Amino acid sequence: MNTENFSAPAGESGTRELTIWHSYEQGTILGGTSKGDRAGELLGRAGLGWKWSRHIVTPDGDDGAWYIRRSRDKPARRGQIEHAAEHLRQAGYRVAVHLDTTPRDMHVSEAERADRMHKRAEALQAKAAGQNNTAASLAEQAECCFPDNGQPLLVGHHSYKRDLRRRERGWTKLGQSAELAVTAEHTSRRANTARKHMQHRQDPLRVTRRIRTLEAELRRWQHALNGDHDQPADTAVHDGREGRHPTPEWVTRAREEMAHIEIENQFDHWRAMRQQHLADGTANDYGPDKIKKGDFVQDKIGWAEVVRVNKKSVTINFMPMQSGVCFTSTVRYDQIRDHRVNRRG
């Protein structure tokens, strides 16, 4: 386990102490504070990328914590963490930082992700059902506020003001019911998105692109760490370097990013899934040896004719015009969903 502890500066022992933890299992969280106290307000107003969740339990056993979104199963965002710590220290807090940079096994993290998405989908669906029930109840209450026989308001009658107030309540409840029904529909869509998250994440085309992206990221970090300045500049990779001499902090970050890609078994996990997709027939291994000029390929938009075969992609007739001229576009092999051989002639 690779754990680092950073204490607050000396001379602030009389102030309250907060703790920032980072681990692959929980992500980056802040302990010793709550949503409504001064420290929470500082993080919320400062635009530092922290959010509050009442579902997080800190290592100290507190319910609820501030956290950095999408920090679970990722290397520590040291710059963002130190920025928040310095911001809190300037406000008079003592801040301790504990970083556990040990990656988890990919199978464990993916299983936990699937479980979280399942629970999230169920919770959102239950919430949507409750919102729909409340909307229906409000609609029924509104209906009771209007006379069944369609009697108009009797201006000048002793019941006029009472009847007017009742009808106004009815219109208010109808508006609330309509708004809540729209909210329920939105919540239901969120539940459906959570339900399909893992299916979307494990889509054969996305898995292929993810492998290619990981390979490219690993190469960029390795080239930058080796001092290969002939490679194209990459802001995310070179951020933190001072000219041709990388800082110790940047070297630490680079090694953590590479460990995140390699040691966490991401390659093994996604490549095994890719091989399973190929074996199941849900994915295809297209390349210049399988597609010829004149064939037809299908991408996410539709079918198109291949006009040129390249090393990493094919050029297709993208948009035919009335004049007979076609605009062309390129499709990478890992974006091709299906292929038809041209049998003309």
C-alpha positions in Angstrom: 0.0 0.0 0.0 1.4 3.4 -1.0 0.1 5.9 1.6 1.2 9.5 2.1 0.3 11.8 5.0 0.7 15.6 4.9 0.1 17.6 8.1 -1.1 21.1 8.3 1.5 23.9 8.8 2.6 24.5 12.4 1.3 27.4 14.4 -2.3 26.6 13.9 -2.9 24.1 16.7 -5.7 26.2 18.2 -7.9 25.9 15.2 -10.3 23.1 14.1 -8.7 20.2 12.2 -10.1 18.8 9.0 -8.9 15.8 7.1 -8.8 15.1 3.3 -8.7 11.4 2.5 -8.1 9.8 -0.9 -8.3 6.1 -1.7 -9.3 4.1 -4.7 -12.2 2.6 -2.8 -13.8 5.9 -1.6 -12.3 8.6 -3.8 -11.4 12.0 -2.4 -13.5 13.1 0.6 -13.2 15.7 3.4 -13.9 14.8 7.0 -14.5 16.9 10.1 -17.1 19.2 8.4 -20.7 19.3 7.5 -22.8 20.7 4.6 -23.9 23.9 6.4 -20.9 24.9 8.5 -18.3 27.5 7.5 -15.8 25.0 5.9 -18.6 23.5 3.8 -19.7 27.0 2.7 -16.1 27.8 1.7 -15.8 24.7 -0.5 -19.3 25.2 -2.0 -18.8 28.9 -2.9 -15.1 28.6 -4.0 -15.9 26.6 -7.2 -13.2 24.0 -6.3 -15.2 21.1 -7.7 -16.4 19.6 -4.4 -19.9 18.3 -3.8 -21.8 17.2 -0.7 -23.3 13.8 -0.2 -25.1 12.5 2.9 -24.5 8.9 1.8 -20.7 8.9 2.3 -19.3 7.5 5.6 -15.8 8.9 6.4 -13.0 6.8 7.8 -13.7 8.5 11.2 -17.3 7.2 11.0 -19.1 10.4 10.3 -22.2 10.3 8.1 -22.0 12.7 5.1 -19.0 14.3 3.6 -17.8 16.7 0.9 -16.2 14.8 -2.0 -14.6 15.3 -5.5 -16.8 13.9 -8.2 -15.5 11.0 -10.3 -12.5 10.5 -8.0 -13.2 6.9 -7.1 -10.8 4.4 -8.6 -8.7 7.2 -10.0 -5.3 8.6 -9.0 -5.4 11.4 -6.5 -5.9 14.9 -8.1 -3.1 16.4 -6.1 -3.4 19.9 -7.5 -7.2 20.1 -6.7 -6.6 18.6 -3.3 -3.8 21.0 -2.4 -5.8 23.9 -3.7 -8.8 23.0 -1.4 -6.4 22.4 1.6 -4.7 25.8 1.1 -8.1 27.5 0.7 -9.2 26.0 4.1 -5.9 26.8 5.8 -6.2 30.4 4.8 -9.6 30.5 6.5 -8.0 29.3 9.7 -8.4 25.6 9.6 -5.7 22.9 10.2 -5.9 20.5 7.3 -4.3 17.0 7.2 -4.1 15.1 3.9 -3.9 11.3 3.7 -3.4 9.8 0.2 -3.6 6.1 -0.4 -2.5 5.7 -4.0 -2.8 1.9 -4.2 -5.0 0.9 -7.2 -7.7 -1.8 -6.7 -8.2 -4.8 -8.9 -10.4 -3.9 -11.9 -12.8 -6.8 -11.3 -13.6 -5.6 -7.8 -14.1 -2.0 -8.8 -16.3 -2.9 -11.8 -18.4 -5.2 -9.6 -18.9 -2.4 -7.1 -19.8 0.0 -9.9 -22.5 -2.4 -11.2 -23.9 -2.7 -7.7 -24.0 1.1 -7.2 -25.7 1.6 -10.5 -28.3 -1.0 -9.7 -29.1 0.5 -6.3 -29.2 4.0 -7.8 -31.6 2.9 -10.5 -33.9 1.3 -7.9 -33.8 4.4 -5.7 -34.6 6.7 -8.6 -37.4 4.5 -9.8 -38.9 4.5 -6.3 -38.6 8.3 -6.2 -40.2 8.7 -9.6 -43.1 6.4 -8.4 -43.6 8.6 -5.3 -43.6 11.7 -7.4 -46.2 10.3 -9.7 -48.4 9.3 -6.8 -48.1 12.8 -5.3 -48.9 14.3 -8.7 -52.0 12.1 -9.0 -53.1 13.0 -5.4 -52.7 16.7 -6.1 -54.8 16.4 -9.3 -57.6 14.6 -7.4 -57.5 17.4 -4.7 -57.7 20.0 -7.5 -60.7 18.3 -9.0 -62.5 18.6 -5.7 -62.1 22.4 -5.8 -64.3 22.8 -8.8 -68.1 22.3 -8.9 -69.2 19.1 -10.7 -72.0 20.8 -12.6 -69.7 23.5 -14.0 -71.5 26.3 -12.1 -69.8 29.7 -12.8 -68.8 32.1 -10.0 -71.8 33.9 -8.6 -70.6 37.5 -8.5 -72.3 39.4 -5.6 -73.4 36.2 -3.9 -72.4 35.6 -0.2 -70.4 32.5 -1.3 -68.4 34.3 -4.0 -65.2 34.9 -2.1 -65.1 31.4 -0.6 -65.8 29.8 -4.0 -63.1 32.0 -5.6 -60.5 31.0 -3.0 -61.4 27.3 -3.5 -61.0 27.5 -7.2 -57.7 29.3 -6.9 -56.4 26.5 -4.7 -57.6 24.1 -7.4 -55.6 25.9 -10.1 -52.5 26.0 -7.8 -52.8 22.3 -7.1 -53.2 21.5 -10.8 -50.0 23.5 -11.6 -48.1 21.7 -8.8 -49.4 18.3 -10.2 -48.3 19.1 -13.7 -44.8 20.3 -12.5 -44.4 17.2 -10.4 -45.4 14.9 -13.2 -42.7 16.5 -15.4 -40.2 16.0 -12.5 -41.2 12.4 -12.2 -40.6 11.8 -15.9 -37.1 13.3 -15.6 -36.4 11.1 -12.5 -37.6 8.1 -14.4 -35.2 8.9 -17.3 -32.4 9.2 -14.8 -33.2 5.8 -13.4 -33.3 4.3 -16.9 -29.9 5.8 -17.6 -28.4 4.3 -14.4 -30.0 0.9 -15.3 -28.3 1.0 -18.7 -24.9 2.3 -17.4 -23.0 -1.0 -17.4 -24.5 -2.1 -20.7 -23.4 1.2 -22.2 -20.0 0.9 -20.5 -19.5 -2.7 -21.8 -20.7 -1.9 -25.4 -18.2 -3.7 -27.8 -17.4 -0.5 -29.7 -16.8 1.4 -26.5 -14.6 -1.3 -25.1 -12.4 -1.2 -28.2 -12.1 2.6 -28.1 -11.3 2.4 -24.4 -8.4 0.0 -25.0 -7.1 2.3 -27.8 -7.4 5.3 -25.5 -5.6 3.6 -22.6 -2.7 2.6 -24.9 -2.4 6.2 -26.2 -2.5 7.6 -22.6 0.2 5.2 -21.5 2.4 6.1 -24.4 2.1 9.8 -23.8 2.9 9.5 -20.1 5.9 7.2 -20.9 7.2 9.6 -23.6 6.9 12.6 -21.2 8.5 10.7 -18.4 11.4 9.7 -20.6 11.9 13.3 -21.7 10.9 12.7 -25.3 10.0 16.3 -26.4 9.5 15.4 -30.0 6.1 14.0 -29.1 3.1 16.3 -29.6 2.4 18.4 -26.5 -0.4 17.2 -24.3 -1.8 19.6 -21.7 -2.9 16.9 -19.3 0.4 15.1 -19.5 2.8 18.1 -19.4 0.9 20.1 -16.8 3.2 20.6 -13.9 6.5 20.4 -15.8 8.9 23.3 -15.6 10.4 23.4 -19.1 12.5 20.3 -19.8 13.0 19.5 -16.1 10.0 17.8 -14.6 9.2 18.6 -10.9 9.2 15.8 -8.3 5.5 16.3 -7.9 4.9 15.9 -11.6 7.1 12.7 -11.7 5.0 11.3 -8.8 1.8 12.1 -10.7 3.1 10.6 -13.9 4.0 7.3 -12.2 0.6 7.2 -10.4 -1.2 7.7 -13.8 0.8 4.9 -15.4 0.1 2.6 -12.4 -3.6 3.4 -12.7 -3.5 2.2 -16.3 -1.1 -0.8 -15.9 -1.2 -2.1 -12.3 -5.0 -1.8 -11.9 -5.2 -4.5 -14.7 -7.3 -2.2 -16.9 -5.6 -3.6 -20.0 -6.2 -7.2 -18.9 -9.8 -6.6 -18.0 -10.9 -4.7 -21.1 -8.8 -6.9 -23.5 -10.4 -10.1 -22.0 -13.8 -8.5 -22.5 -12.9 -7.6 -26.1 -11.9 -11.2 -26.7 -15.2 -12.4 -25.2 -17.1 -10.0 -27.5 -15.2 -11.4 -30.5 -15.9 -15.0 -29.4 -19.6 -14.2 -28.9 -19.9 -12.5 -32.3 -21.0 -9.2 -30.7 -17.9 -7.5 -32.0 -15.9 -7.6 -35.2 -12.2 -7.2 -35.8 -12.2 -5.1 -38.9 -9.1 -3.9 -40.7 -7.7 -3.0 -44.1 -7.4 -6.7 -44.9 -11.2 -7.3 -44.5 -12.7 -4.2 -46.1 -12.3 -3.2 -49.8 -13.1 -0.2 -51.9 -16.7 -0.3 -53.0 -17.9 -2.3 -49.9 -20.5 -0.8 -47.5 -20.0 -0.2 -43.8 -22.3 0.8 -41.0 -21.4 3.3 -38.3 -23.6 5.0 -35.7 -25.3 7.1 -38.4 -26.0 4.4 -41.0 -24.7 2.7 -44.1 -22.2 4.2 -46.5 -20.0 3.2 -49.4 -16.3 2.9 -48.9 -14.3 5.0 -51.4 -10.8 4.4 -49.9 -9.2 2.0 -47.4 -6.7 3.5 -45.0 -4.4 2.0 -42.4 -6.6 2.9 -39.4 -9.9 4.0 -41.0 -12.0 3.9 -44.2 -13.1 6.9 -46.2 -16.9 6.8 -47.0 -19.3 8.8 -49.1 -20.9 10.7 -46.3 -23.5 13.1 -47.9 -24.6 12.6 -51.6 -25.7 15.9 -53.3 -28.2 16.4 -56.1 -25.3 17.2 -58.5 -24.0 13.6 -57.9 -21.0 14.8 -55.8 -20.6 13.3 -52.4 -19.0 14.7 -49.3 -16.6 12.2 -47.7 -15.8 11.4 -44.1 -13.6 8.9 -42.3 -14.6 6.1 -40.0 -12.1 4.3 -37.7 -12.2 0.5 -37.8 -13.3 0.4 -34.2 -16.4 2.5 -35.1 -17.7 0.1 -37.7 -20.7 -1.8 -36.6 -21.3 -3.9 -39.6 -19.9 -4.6 -43.1 -21.3 -5.7 -46.4 -19.2 -6.9 -49.3 -19.9 -5.3 -52.7 -20.9 -8.2 -54.9 -21.7 -6.0 -58.0 -20.1 -7.3 -61.2 
